[in-house]
Amino acid sequence: MSLTHWLVVAVLVLLLFGRGKISDLMGDVAKGIKSFKKGMADDETADAPPAAPARTIDHQPAPPPAAAPAPERTEVRS
């Protein structure tokens, strides 16, 4: 894929589609991208829950963890 290859491809595309059609196509693509971004932004704002009010944080030490309860013993009869 050399520079010459890309120049030949560009010339062929210009000859086939013409300068006006390519600019129209790029304008349509840009409009589509803008519309997509706007739709994504609308979806995010509609799906987002309302913000919760701010809370203050008390700097108190956490209570020590409770001891784990002893496992229950079951009697096995044979």
mmCIF file of the N, C-alpha and C atoms, coordinates in Angstrom:
data_MODEL
# 
_entry.id   MODEL 
# 
loop_
_atom_site.group_PDB 
_atom_site.id 
_atom_site.type_symbol 
_atom_site.label_atom_id 
_atom_site.label_alt_id 
_atom_site.label_comp_id 
_atom_site.label_asym_id 
_atom_site.label_entity_id 
_atom_site.label_seq_id 
_atom_site.pdbx_PDB_ins_code 
_atom_site.Cartn_x 
_atom_site.Cartn_y 
_atom_site.Cartn_z 
_atom_site.occupancy 
_atom_site.B_iso_or_equiv 
_atom_site.pdbx_formal_charge 
_atom_site.auth_seq_id 
_atom_site.auth_comp_id 
_atom_site.auth_asym_id 
_atom_site.auth_atom_id 
_atom_site.pdbx_PDB_model_num 
ATOM 1   N N  . MET A 1 1  ? 0.838   -1.175  0.000   1.00 0.00 ? 1  MET A N  1 
ATOM 2   C CA . MET A 1 1  ? 0.000   0.000   0.000   1.00 0.00 ? 1  MET A CA 1 
ATOM 3   C C  . MET A 1 1  ? 0.891   1.249   0.000   1.00 0.00 ? 1  MET A C  1 
ATOM 4   N N  . SER A 1 2  ? 1.236   1.670   -1.148  1.00 0.00 ? 2  SER A N  1 
ATOM 5   C CA . SER A 1 2  ? 2.112   2.839   -1.271  1.00 0.00 ? 2  SER A CA 1 
ATOM 6   C C  . SER A 1 2  ? 1.282   4.100   -1.518  1.00 0.00 ? 2  SER A C  1 
ATOM 7   N N  . LEU A 1 3  ? 1.957   5.208   -1.544  1.00 0.00 ? 3  LEU A N  1 
ATOM 8   C CA . LEU A 1 3  ? 1.302   6.493   -1.794  1.00 0.00 ? 3  LEU A CA 1 
ATOM 9   C C  . LEU A 1 3  ? 0.700   6.511   -3.200  1.00 0.00 ? 3  LEU A C  1 
ATOM 10  N N  . THR A 1 4  ? 1.393   5.934   -4.142  1.00 0.00 ? 4  THR A N  1 
ATOM 11  C CA . THR A 1 4  ? 0.897   5.884   -5.520  1.00 0.00 ? 4  THR A CA 1 
ATOM 12  C C  . THR A 1 4  ? -0.416  5.111   -5.595  1.00 0.00 ? 4  THR A C  1 
ATOM 13  N N  . HIS A 1 5  ? -0.490  4.012   -4.873  1.00 0.00 ? 5  HIS A N  1 
ATOM 14  C CA . HIS A 1 5  ? -1.717  3.207   -4.841  1.00 0.00 ? 5  HIS A CA 1 
ATOM 15  C C  . HIS A 1 5  ? -2.898  4.051   -4.368  1.00 0.00 ? 5  HIS A C  1 
ATOM 16  N N  . TRP A 1 6  ? -2.709  4.778   -3.267  1.00 0.00 ? 6  TRP A N  1 
ATOM 17  C CA . TRP A 1 6  ? -3.793  5.595   -2.719  1.00 0.00 ? 6  TRP A CA 1 
ATOM 18  C C  . TRP A 1 6  ? -4.174  6.748   -3.643  1.00 0.00 ? 6  TRP A C  1 
ATOM 19  N N  . LEU A 1 7  ? -3.191  7.314   -4.344  1.00 0.00 ? 7  LEU A N  1 
ATOM 20  C CA . LEU A 1 7  ? -3.501  8.386   -5.304  1.00 0.00 ? 7  LEU A CA 1 
ATOM 21  C C  . LEU A 1 7  ? -4.349  7.848   -6.456  1.00 0.00 ? 7  LEU A C  1 
ATOM 22  N N  . VAL A 1 8  ? -4.031  6.670   -6.954  1.00 0.00 ? 8  VAL A N  1 
ATOM 23  C CA . VAL A 1 8  ? -4.818  6.071   -8.036  1.00 0.00 ? 8  VAL A CA 1 
ATOM 24  C C  . VAL A 1 8  ? -6.238  5.792   -7.546  1.00 0.00 ? 8  VAL A C  1 
ATOM 25  N N  . VAL A 1 9  ? -6.371  5.258   -6.351  1.00 0.00 ? 9  VAL A N  1 
ATOM 26  C CA . VAL A 1 9  ? -7.699  4.987   -5.796  1.00 0.00 ? 9  VAL A CA 1 
ATOM 27  C C  . VAL A 1 9  ? -8.484  6.290   -5.657  1.00 0.00 ? 9  VAL A C  1 
ATOM 28  N N  . ALA A 1 10 ? -7.859  7.352   -5.173  1.00 0.00 ? 10 ALA A N  1 
ATOM 29  C CA . ALA A 1 10 ? -8.534  8.637   -5.008  1.00 0.00 ? 10 ALA A CA 1 
ATOM 30  C C  . ALA A 1 10 ? -8.999  9.203   -6.353  1.00 0.00 ? 10 ALA A C  1 
ATOM 31  N N  . VAL A 1 11 ? -8.165  9.096   -7.375  1.00 0.00 ? 11 VAL A N  1 
ATOM 32  C CA . VAL A 1 11 ? -8.541  9.598   -8.707  1.00 0.00 ? 11 VAL A CA 1 
ATOM 33  C C  . VAL A 1 11 ? -9.725  8.803   -9.256  1.00 0.00 ? 11 VAL A C  1 
ATOM 34  N N  . LEU A 1 12 ? -9.698  7.490   -9.093  1.00 0.00 ? 12 LEU A N  1 
ATOM 35  C CA . LEU A 1 12 ? -10.817 6.671   -9.567  1.00 0.00 ? 12 LEU A CA 1 
ATOM 36  C C  . LEU A 1 12 ? -12.116 7.013   -8.845  1.00 0.00 ? 12 LEU A C  1 
ATOM 37  N N  . VAL A 1 13 ? -12.044 7.227   -7.545  1.00 0.00 ? 13 VAL A N  1 
ATOM 38  C CA . VAL A 1 13 ? -13.248 7.577   -6.788  1.00 0.00 ? 13 VAL A CA 1 
ATOM 39  C C  . VAL A 1 13 ? -13.787 8.925   -7.260  1.00 0.00 ? 13 VAL A C  1 
ATOM 40  N N  . LEU A 1 14 ? -12.897 9.889   -7.469  1.00 0.00 ? 14 LEU A N  1 
ATOM 41  C CA . LEU A 1 14 ? -13.337 11.203  -7.963  1.00 0.00 ? 14 LEU A CA 1 
ATOM 42  C C  . LEU A 1 14 ? -13.969 11.094  -9.356  1.00 0.00 ? 14 LEU A C  1 
ATOM 43  N N  . LEU A 1 15 ? -13.398 10.263  -10.205 1.00 0.00 ? 15 LEU A N  1 
ATOM 44  C CA . LEU A 1 15 ? -13.966 10.106  -11.550 1.00 0.00 ? 15 LEU A CA 1 
ATOM 45  C C  . LEU A 1 15 ? -15.328 9.417   -11.510 1.00 0.00 ? 15 LEU A C  1 
ATOM 46  N N  . LEU A 1 16 ? -15.476 8.429   -10.644 1.00 0.00 ? 16 LEU A N  1 
ATOM 47  C CA . LEU A 1 16 ? -16.735 7.685   -10.598 1.00 0.00 ? 16 LEU A CA 1 
ATOM 48  C C  . LEU A 1 16 ? -17.863 8.493   -9.942  1.00 0.00 ? 16 LEU A C  1 
ATOM 49  N N  . PHE A 1 17 ? -17.558 9.137   -8.862  1.00 0.00 ? 17 PHE A N  1 
ATOM 50  C CA . PHE A 1 17 ? -18.615 9.793   -8.090  1.00 0.00 ? 17 PHE A CA 1 
ATOM 51  C C  . PHE A 1 17 ? -18.702 11.284  -8.326  1.00 0.00 ? 17 PHE A C  1 
ATOM 52  N N  . GLY A 1 18 ? -17.658 11.885  -8.793  1.00 0.00 ? 18 GLY A N  1 
ATOM 53  C CA . GLY A 1 18 ? -17.676 13.328  -8.993  1.00 0.00 ? 18 GLY A CA 1 
ATOM 54  C C  . GLY A 1 18 ? -17.473 14.072  -7.684  1.00 0.00 ? 18 GLY A C  1 
ATOM 55  N N  . ARG A 1 19 ? -17.054 15.299  -7.820  1.00 0.00 ? 19 ARG A N  1 
ATOM 56  C CA . ARG A 1 19 ? -16.715 16.089  -6.637  1.00 0.00 ? 19 ARG A CA 1 
ATOM 57  C C  . ARG A 1 19 ? -17.959 16.464  -5.834  1.00 0.00 ? 19 ARG A C  1 
ATOM 58  N N  . GLY A 1 20 ? -19.045 16.771  -6.476  1.00 0.00 ? 20 GLY A N  1 
ATOM 59  C CA . GLY A 1 20 ? -20.267 17.200  -5.794  1.00 0.00 ? 20 GLY A CA 1 
ATOM 60  C C  . GLY A 1 20 ? -20.910 16.074  -5.004  1.00 0.00 ? 20 GLY A C  1 
ATOM 61  N N  . LYS A 1 21 ? -20.913 14.878  -5.559  1.00 0.00 ? 21 LYS A N  1 
ATOM 62  C CA . LYS A 1 21 ? -21.551 13.753  -4.871  1.00 0.00 ? 21 LYS A CA 1 
ATOM 63  C C  . LYS A 1 21 ? -20.792 13.380  -3.606  1.00 0.00 ? 21 LYS A C  1 
ATOM 64  N N  . ILE A 1 22 ? -19.467 13.460  -3.651  1.00 0.00 ? 22 ILE A N  1 
ATOM 65  C CA . ILE A 1 22 ? -18.665 13.113  -2.473  1.00 0.00 ? 22 ILE A CA 1 
ATOM 66  C C  . ILE A 1 22 ? -18.898 14.110  -1.356  1.00 0.00 ? 22 ILE A C  1 
ATOM 67  N N  . SER A 1 23 ? -18.947 15.402  -1.683  1.00 0.00 ? 23 SER A N  1 
ATOM 68  C CA . SER A 1 23 ? -19.177 16.401  -0.632  1.00 0.00 ? 23 SER A CA 1 
ATOM 69  C C  . SER A 1 23 ? -20.586 16.262  -0.051  1.00 0.00 ? 23 SER A C  1 
ATOM 70  N N  . ASP A 1 24 ? -21.569 15.941  -0.890  1.00 0.00 ? 24 ASP A N  1 
ATOM 71  C CA . ASP A 1 24 ? -22.923 15.703  -0.385  1.00 0.00 ? 24 ASP A CA 1 
ATOM 72  C C  . ASP A 1 24 ? -22.952 14.483  0.536   1.00 0.00 ? 24 ASP A C  1 
ATOM 73  N N  . LEU A 1 25 ? -22.235 13.441  0.125   1.00 0.00 ? 25 LEU A N  1 
ATOM 74  C CA . LEU A 1 25 ? -22.181 12.227  0.926   1.00 0.00 ? 25 LEU A CA 1 
ATOM 75  C C  . LEU A 1 25 ? -21.528 12.498  2.281   1.00 0.00 ? 25 LEU A C  1 
ATOM 76  N N  . MET A 1 26 ? -20.439 13.258  2.295   1.00 0.00 ? 26 MET A N  1 
ATOM 77  C CA . MET A 1 26 ? -19.759 13.574  3.555   1.00 0.00 ? 26 MET A CA 1 
ATOM 78  C C  . MET A 1 26 ? -20.649 14.447  4.440   1.00 0.00 ? 26 MET A C  1 
ATOM 79  N N  . GLY A 1 27 ? -21.411 15.346  3.837   1.00 0.00 ? 27 GLY A N  1 
ATOM 80  C CA . GLY A 1 27 ? -22.342 16.169  4.616   1.00 0.00 ? 27 GLY A CA 1 
ATOM 81  C C  . GLY A 1 27 ? -23.425 15.318  5.258   1.00 0.00 ? 27 GLY A C  1 
ATOM 82  N N  . ASP A 1 28 ? -23.931 14.336  4.513   1.00 0.00 ? 28 ASP A N  1 
ATOM 83  C CA . ASP A 1 28 ? -24.946 13.431  5.059   1.00 0.00 ? 28 ASP A CA 1 
ATOM 84  C C  . ASP A 1 28 ? -24.375 12.578  6.192   1.00 0.00 ? 28 ASP A C  1 
ATOM 85  N N  . VAL A 1 29 ? -23.134 12.127  6.033   1.00 0.00 ? 29 VAL A N  1 
ATOM 86  C CA . VAL A 1 29 ? -22.488 11.341  7.087   1.00 0.00 ? 29 VAL A CA 1 
ATOM 87  C C  . VAL A 1 29 ? -22.320 12.191  8.346   1.00 0.00 ? 29 VAL A C  1 
ATOM 88  N N  . ALA A 1 30 ? -21.900 13.434  8.184   1.00 0.00 ? 30 ALA A N  1 
ATOM 89  C CA . ALA A 1 30 ? -21.718 14.331  9.333   1.00 0.00 ? 30 ALA A CA 1 
ATOM 90  C C  . ALA A 1 30 ? -23.049 14.580  10.042  1.00 0.00 ? 30 ALA A C  1 
ATOM 91  N N  . LYS A 1 31 ? -24.118 14.768  9.284   1.00 0.00 ? 31 LYS A N  1 
ATOM 92  C CA . LYS A 1 31 ? -25.442 14.965  9.894   1.00 0.00 ? 31 LYS A CA 1 
ATOM 93  C C  . LYS A 1 31 ? -25.866 13.717  10.668  1.00 0.00 ? 31 LYS A C  1 
ATOM 94  N N  . GLY A 1 32 ? -25.586 12.562  10.106  1.00 0.00 ? 32 GLY A N  1 
ATOM 95  C CA . GLY A 1 32 ? -25.925 11.311  10.783  1.00 0.00 ? 32 GLY A CA 1 
ATOM 96  C C  . GLY A 1 32 ? -25.169 11.152  12.093  1.00 0.00 ? 32 GLY A C  1 
ATOM 97  N N  . ILE A 1 33 ? -23.894 11.493  12.095  1.00 0.00 ? 33 ILE A N  1 
ATOM 98  C CA . ILE A 1 33 ? -23.091 11.389  13.319  1.00 0.00 ? 33 ILE A CA 1 
ATOM 99  C C  . ILE A 1 33 ? -23.605 12.356  14.371  1.00 0.00 ? 33 ILE A C  1 
ATOM 100 N N  . LYS A 1 34 ? -23.918 13.582  13.968  1.00 0.00 ? 34 LYS A N  1 
ATOM 101 C CA . LYS A 1 34 ? -24.441 14.567  14.929  1.00 0.00 ? 34 LYS A CA 1 
ATOM 102 C C  . LYS A 1 34 ? -25.772 14.104  15.505  1.00 0.00 ? 34 LYS A C  1 
ATOM 103 N N  . SER A 1 35 ? -26.623 13.563  14.666  1.00 0.00 ? 35 SER A N  1 
ATOM 104 C CA . SER A 1 35 ? -27.917 13.068  15.121  1.00 0.00 ? 35 SER A CA 1 
ATOM 105 C C  . SER A 1 35 ? -27.740 11.907  16.089  1.00 0.00 ? 35 SER A C  1 
ATOM 106 N N  . PHE A 1 36 ? -26.802 11.014  15.787  1.00 0.00 ? 36 PHE A N  1 
ATOM 107 C CA . PHE A 1 36 ? -26.530 9.880   16.669  1.00 0.00 ? 36 PHE A CA 1 
ATOM 108 C C  . PHE A 1 36 ? -26.036 10.356  18.034  1.00 0.00 ? 36 PHE A C  1 
ATOM 109 N N  . LYS A 1 37 ? -25.102 11.294  18.050  1.00 0.00 ? 37 LYS A N  1 
ATOM 110 C CA . LYS A 1 37 ? -24.577 11.816  19.313  1.00 0.00 ? 37 LYS A CA 1 
ATOM 111 C C  . LYS A 1 37 ? -25.673 12.499  20.124  1.00 0.00 ? 37 LYS A C  1 
ATOM 112 N N  . LYS A 1 38 ? -26.540 13.256  19.441  1.00 0.00 ? 38 LYS A N  1 
ATOM 113 C CA . LYS A 1 38 ? -27.636 13.933  20.134  1.00 0.00 ? 38 LYS A CA 1 
ATOM 114 C C  . LYS A 1 38 ? -28.596 12.905  20.725  1.00 0.00 ? 38 LYS A C  1 
ATOM 115 N N  . GLY A 1 39 ? -28.896 11.851  19.985  1.00 0.00 ? 39 GLY A N  1 
ATOM 116 C CA . GLY A 1 39 ? -29.772 10.793  20.481  1.00 0.00 ? 39 GLY A CA 1 
ATOM 117 C C  . GLY A 1 39 ? -29.175 10.077  21.675  1.00 0.00 ? 39 GLY A C  1 
ATOM 118 N N  . MET A 1 40 ? -27.881 9.824   21.651  1.00 0.00 ? 40 MET A N  1 
ATOM 119 C CA . MET A 1 40 ? -27.218 9.175   22.786  1.00 0.00 ? 40 MET A CA 1 
ATOM 120 C C  . MET A 1 40 ? -27.256 10.078  24.010  1.00 0.00 ? 40 MET A C  1 
ATOM 121 N N  . ALA A 1 41 ? -27.049 11.371  23.831  1.00 0.00 ? 41 ALA A N  1 
ATOM 122 C CA . ALA A 1 41 ? -27.084 12.304  24.952  1.00 0.00 ? 41 ALA A CA 1 
ATOM 123 C C  . ALA A 1 41 ? -28.499 12.381  25.530  1.00 0.00 ? 41 ALA A C  1 
ATOM 124 N N  . ASP A 1 42 ? -29.516 12.361  24.671  1.00 0.00 ? 42 ASP A N  1 
ATOM 125 C CA . ASP A 1 42 ? -30.903 12.396  25.140  1.00 0.00 ? 42 ASP A CA 1 
ATOM 126 C C  . ASP A 1 42 ? -31.235 11.131  25.932  1.00 0.00 ? 42 ASP A C  1 
ATOM 127 N N  . ASP A 1 43 ? -30.747 9.989   25.472  1.00 0.00 ? 43 ASP A N  1 
ATOM 128 C CA . ASP A 1 43 ? -31.003 8.731   26.179  1.00 0.00 ? 43 ASP A CA 1 
ATOM 129 C C  . ASP A 1 43 ? -30.358 8.734   27.555  1.00 0.00 ? 43 ASP A C  1 
ATOM 130 N N  . GLU A 1 44 ? -29.146 9.259   27.667  1.00 0.00 ? 44 GLU A N  1 
ATOM 131 C CA . GLU A 1 44 ? -28.445 9.283   28.949  1.00 0.00 ? 44 GLU A CA 1 
ATOM 132 C C  . GLU A 1 44 ? -29.158 10.177  29.946  1.00 0.00 ? 44 GLU A C  1 
ATOM 133 N N  . THR A 1 45 ? -29.666 11.318  29.496  1.00 0.00 ? 45 THR A N  1 
ATOM 134 C CA . THR A 1 45 ? -30.342 12.230  30.421  1.00 0.00 ? 45 THR A CA 1 
ATOM 135 C C  . THR A 1 45 ? -31.710 11.680  30.811  1.00 0.00 ? 45 THR A C  1 
ATOM 136 N N  . ALA A 1 46 ? -32.370 10.962  29.924  1.00 0.00 ? 46 ALA A N  1 
ATOM 137 C CA . ALA A 1 46 ? -33.683 10.402  30.235  1.00 0.00 ? 46 ALA A CA 1 
ATOM 138 C C  . ALA A 1 46 ? -33.562 9.205   31.170  1.00 0.00 ? 46 ALA A C  1 
ATOM 139 N N  . ASP A 1 47 ? -32.506 8.403   31.030  1.00 0.00 ? 47 ASP A N  1 
ATOM 140 C CA . ASP A 1 47 ? -32.323 7.212   31.845  1.00 0.00 ? 47 ASP A CA 1 
ATOM 141 C C  . ASP A 1 47 ? -31.728 7.518   33.215  1.00 0.00 ? 47 ASP A C  1 
ATOM 142 N N  . ALA A 1 48 ? -31.060 8.627   33.365  1.00 0.00 ? 48 ALA A N  1 
ATOM 143 C CA . ALA A 1 48 ? -30.373 8.931   34.616  1.00 0.00 ? 48 ALA A CA 1 
ATOM 144 C C  . ALA A 1 48 ? -31.395 9.275   35.706  1.00 0.00 ? 48 ALA A C  1 
ATOM 145 N N  . PRO A 1 49 ? -31.283 8.652   36.875  1.00 0.00 ? 49 PRO A N  1 
ATOM 146 C CA . PRO A 1 49 ? -32.194 8.986   37.973  1.00 0.00 ? 49 PRO A CA 1 
ATOM 147 C C  . PRO A 1 49 ? -31.833 10.363  38.530  1.00 0.00 ? 49 PRO A C  1 
ATOM 148 N N  . PRO A 1 50 ? -32.774 11.014  39.182  1.00 0.00 ? 50 PRO A N  1 
ATOM 149 C CA . PRO A 1 50 ? -32.451 12.323  39.749  1.00 0.00 ? 50 PRO A CA 1 
ATOM 150 C C  . PRO A 1 50 ? -31.361 12.183  40.807  1.00 0.00 ? 50 PRO A C  1 
ATOM 151 N N  . ALA A 1 51 ? -30.559 13.198  40.918  1.00 0.00 ? 51 ALA A N  1 
ATOM 152 C CA . ALA A 1 51 ? -29.439 13.164  41.859  1.00 0.00 ? 51 ALA A CA 1 
ATOM 153 C C  . ALA A 1 51 ? -29.951 13.181  43.298  1.00 0.00 ? 51 ALA A C  1 
ATOM 154 N N  . ALA A 1 52 ? -29.323 12.377  44.141  1.00 0.00 ? 52 ALA A N  1 
ATOM 155 C CA . ALA A 1 52 ? -29.686 12.319  45.552  1.00 0.00 ? 52 ALA A CA 1 
ATOM 156 C C  . ALA A 1 52 ? -29.077 13.537  46.259  1.00 0.00 ? 52 ALA A C  1 
ATOM 157 N N  . PRO A 1 53 ? -29.734 14.036  47.291  1.00 0.00 ? 53 PRO A N  1 
ATOM 158 C CA . PRO A 1 53 ? -29.168 15.175  48.009  1.00 0.00 ? 53 PRO A CA 1 
ATOM 159 C C  . PRO A 1 53 ? -27.853 14.781  48.680  1.00 0.00 ? 53 PRO A C  1 
ATOM 160 N N  . ALA A 1 54 ? -26.996 15.749  48.829  1.00 0.00 ? 54 ALA A N  1 
ATOM 161 C CA . ALA A 1 54 ? -25.690 15.500  49.435  1.00 0.00 ? 54 ALA A CA 1 
ATOM 162 C C  . ALA A 1 54 ? -25.848 15.181  50.912  1.00 0.00 ? 54 ALA A C  1 
ATOM 163 N N  . ARG A 1 55 ? -25.010 14.274  51.421  1.00 0.00 ? 55 ARG A N  1 
ATOM 164 C CA . ARG A 1 55 ? -25.043 13.905  52.824  1.00 0.00 ? 55 ARG A CA 1 
ATOM 165 C C  . ARG A 1 55 ? -23.719 14.282  53.459  1.00 0.00 ? 55 ARG A C  1 
ATOM 166 N N  . THR A 1 56 ? -23.762 14.552  54.740  1.00 0.00 ? 56 THR A N  1 
ATOM 167 C CA . THR A 1 56 ? -22.523 14.835  55.452  1.00 0.00 ? 56 THR A CA 1 
ATOM 168 C C  . THR A 1 56 ? -21.947 13.523  55.966  1.00 0.00 ? 56 THR A C  1 
ATOM 169 N N  . ILE A 1 57 ? -20.655 13.481  56.084  1.00 0.00 ? 57 ILE A N  1 
ATOM 170 C CA . ILE A 1 57 ? -19.983 12.276  56.545  1.00 0.00 ? 57 ILE A CA 1 
ATOM 171 C C  . ILE A 1 57 ? -19.474 12.524  57.956  1.00 0.00 ? 57 ILE A C  1 
ATOM 172 N N  . ASP A 1 58 ? -19.887 11.669  58.880  1.00 0.00 ? 58 ASP A N  1 
ATOM 173 C CA . ASP A 1 58 ? -19.385 11.744  60.243  1.00 0.00 ? 58 ASP A CA 1 
ATOM 174 C C  . ASP A 1 58 ? -18.101 10.942  60.325  1.00 0.00 ? 58 ASP A C  1 
ATOM 175 N N  . HIS A 1 59 ? -17.104 11.518  60.961  1.00 0.00 ? 59 HIS A N  1 
ATOM 176 C CA . HIS A 1 59 ? -15.823 10.829  61.081  1.00 0.00 ? 59 HIS A CA 1 
ATOM 177 C C  . HIS A 1 59 ? -15.753 10.094  62.410  1.00 0.00 ? 59 HIS A C  1 
ATOM 178 N N  . GLN A 1 60 ? -16.604 9.116   62.590  1.00 0.00 ? 60 GLN A N  1 
ATOM 179 C CA . GLN A 1 60 ? -16.599 8.304   63.791  1.00 0.00 ? 60 GLN A CA 1 
ATOM 180 C C  . GLN A 1 60 ? -15.983 6.961   63.448  1.00 0.00 ? 60 GLN A C  1 
ATOM 181 N N  . PRO A 1 61 ? -15.250 6.375   64.397  1.00 0.00 ? 61 PRO A N  1 
ATOM 182 C CA . PRO A 1 61 ? -14.655 5.070   64.094  1.00 0.00 ? 61 PRO A CA 1 
ATOM 183 C C  . PRO A 1 61 ? -15.746 4.010   63.940  1.00 0.00 ? 61 PRO A C  1 
ATOM 184 N N  . ALA A 1 62 ? -15.480 3.077   63.090  1.00 0.00 ? 62 ALA A N  1 
ATOM 185 C CA . ALA A 1 62 ? -16.435 2.000   62.849  1.00 0.00 ? 62 ALA A CA 1 
ATOM 186 C C  . ALA A 1 62 ? -16.452 1.062   64.049  1.00 0.00 ? 62 ALA A C  1 
ATOM 187 N N  . PRO A 1 63 ? -17.611 0.490   64.367  1.00 0.00 ? 63 PRO A N  1 
ATOM 188 C CA . PRO A 1 63 ? -17.664 -0.441  65.493  1.00 0.00 ? 63 PRO A CA 1 
ATOM 189 C C  . PRO A 1 63 ? -16.870 -1.705  65.155  1.00 0.00 ? 63 PRO A C  1 
ATOM 190 N N  . PRO A 1 64 ? -16.319 -2.375  66.185  1.00 0.00 ? 64 PRO A N  1 
ATOM 191 C CA . PRO A 1 64 ? -15.546 -3.592  65.904  1.00 0.00 ? 64 PRO A CA 1 
ATOM 192 C C  . PRO A 1 64 ? -16.467 -4.664  65.335  1.00 0.00 ? 64 PRO A C  1 
ATOM 193 N N  . PRO A 1 65 ? -15.932 -5.526  64.489  1.00 0.00 ? 65 PRO A N  1 
ATOM 194 C CA . PRO A 1 65 ? -16.766 -6.565  63.886  1.00 0.00 ? 65 PRO A CA 1 
ATOM 195 C C  . PRO A 1 65 ? -17.243 -7.547  64.948  1.00 0.00 ? 65 PRO A C  1 
ATOM 196 N N  . ALA A 1 66 ? -18.462 -8.010  64.794  1.00 0.00 ? 66 ALA A N  1 
ATOM 197 C CA . ALA A 1 66 ? -19.035 -8.968  65.738  1.00 0.00 ? 66 ALA A CA 1 
ATOM 198 C C  . ALA A 1 66 ? -18.392 -10.330 65.507  1.00 0.00 ? 66 ALA A C  1 
ATOM 199 N N  . ALA A 1 67 ? -18.323 -11.096 66.594  1.00 0.00 ? 67 ALA A N  1 
ATOM 200 C CA . ALA A 1 67 ? -17.747 -12.432 66.480  1.00 0.00 ? 67 ALA A CA 1 
ATOM 201 C C  . ALA A 1 67 ? -18.684 -13.305 65.654  1.00 0.00 ? 67 ALA A C  1 
ATOM 202 N N  . ALA A 1 68 ? -18.111 -14.175 64.879  1.00 0.00 ? 68 ALA A N  1 
ATOM 203 C CA . ALA A 1 68 ? -18.908 -15.057 64.037  1.00 0.00 ? 68 ALA A CA 1 
ATOM 204 C C  . ALA A 1 68 ? -19.613 -16.075 64.912  1.00 0.00 ? 68 ALA A C  1 
ATOM 205 N N  . PRO A 1 69 ? -20.891 -16.349 64.665  1.00 0.00 ? 69 PRO A N  1 
ATOM 206 C CA . PRO A 1 69 ? -21.599 -17.334 65.483  1.00 0.00 ? 69 PRO A CA 1 
ATOM 207 C C  . PRO A 1 69 ? -21.025 -18.730 65.252  1.00 0.00 ? 69 PRO A C  1 
ATOM 208 N N  . ALA A 1 70 ? -21.091 -19.533 66.293  1.00 0.00 ? 70 ALA A N  1 
ATOM 209 C CA . ALA A 1 70 ? -20.583 -20.900 66.192  1.00 0.00 ? 70 ALA A CA 1 
ATOM 210 C C  . ALA A 1 70 ? -21.476 -21.699 65.264  1.00 0.00 ? 70 ALA A C  1 
ATOM 211 N N  . PRO A 1 71 ? -20.899 -22.589 64.483  1.00 0.00 ? 71 PRO A N  1 
ATOM 212 C CA . PRO A 1 71 ? -21.731 -23.385 63.571  1.00 0.00 ? 71 PRO A CA 1 
ATOM 213 C C  . PRO A 1 71 ? -22.614 -24.339 64.360  1.00 0.00 ? 71 PRO A C  1 
ATOM 214 N N  . GLU A 1 72 ? -23.787 -24.572 63.816  1.00 0.00 ? 72 GLU A N  1 
ATOM 215 C CA . GLU A 1 72 ? -24.719 -25.477 64.490  1.00 0.00 ? 72 GLU A CA 1 
ATOM 216 C C  . GLU A 1 72 ? -24.239 -26.909 64.380  1.00 0.00 ? 72 GLU A C  1 
ATOM 217 N N  . ARG A 1 73 ? -24.441 -27.648 65.457  1.00 0.00 ? 73 ARG A N  1 
ATOM 218 C CA . ARG A 1 73 ? -24.047 -29.060 65.441  1.00 0.00 ? 73 ARG A CA 1 
ATOM 219 C C  . ARG A 1 73 ? -25.284 -29.892 65.165  1.00 0.00 ? 73 ARG A C  1 
ATOM 220 N N  . THR A 1 74 ? -25.135 -30.806 64.292  1.00 0.00 ? 74 THR A N  1 
ATOM 221 C CA . THR A 1 74 ? -26.240 -31.710 64.004  1.00 0.00 ? 74 THR A CA 1 
ATOM 222 C C  . THR A 1 74 ? -25.820 -33.110 64.418  1.00 0.00 ? 74 THR A C  1 
ATOM 223 N N  . GLU A 1 75 ? -26.744 -33.809 64.929  1.00 0.00 ? 75 GLU A N  1 
ATOM 224 C CA . GLU A 1 75 ? -26.464 -35.160 65.384  1.00 0.00 ? 75 GLU A CA 1 
ATOM 225 C C  . GLU A 1 75 ? -26.727 -36.123 64.221  1.00 0.00 ? 75 GLU A C  1 
ATOM 226 N N  . VAL A 1 76 ? -25.755 -36.980 63.974  1.00 0.00 ? 76 VAL A N  1 
ATOM 227 C CA . VAL A 1 76 ? -25.889 -37.945 62.883  1.00 0.00 ? 76 VAL A CA 1 
ATOM 228 C C  . VAL A 1 76 ? -26.064 -39.313 63.500  1.00 0.00 ? 76 VAL A C  1 
ATOM 229 N N  . ARG A 1 77 ? -27.133 -39.980 63.174  1.00 0.00 ? 77 ARG A N  1 
ATOM 230 C CA . ARG A 1 77 ? -27.386 -41.324 63.692  1.00 0.00 ? 77 ARG A CA 1 
ATOM 231 C C  . ARG A 1 77 ? -27.212 -42.320 62.551  1.00 0.00 ? 77 ARG A C  1 
ATOM 232 N N  . SER A 1 78 ? -26.591 -43.409 62.892  1.00 0.00 ? 78 SER A N  1 
ATOM 233 C CA . SER A 1 78 ? -26.403 -44.417 61.852  1.00 0.00 ? 78 SER A CA 1 
ATOM 234 C C  . SER A 1 78 ? -27.178 -45.693 62.117  1.00 0.00 ? 78 SER A C  1 
# 
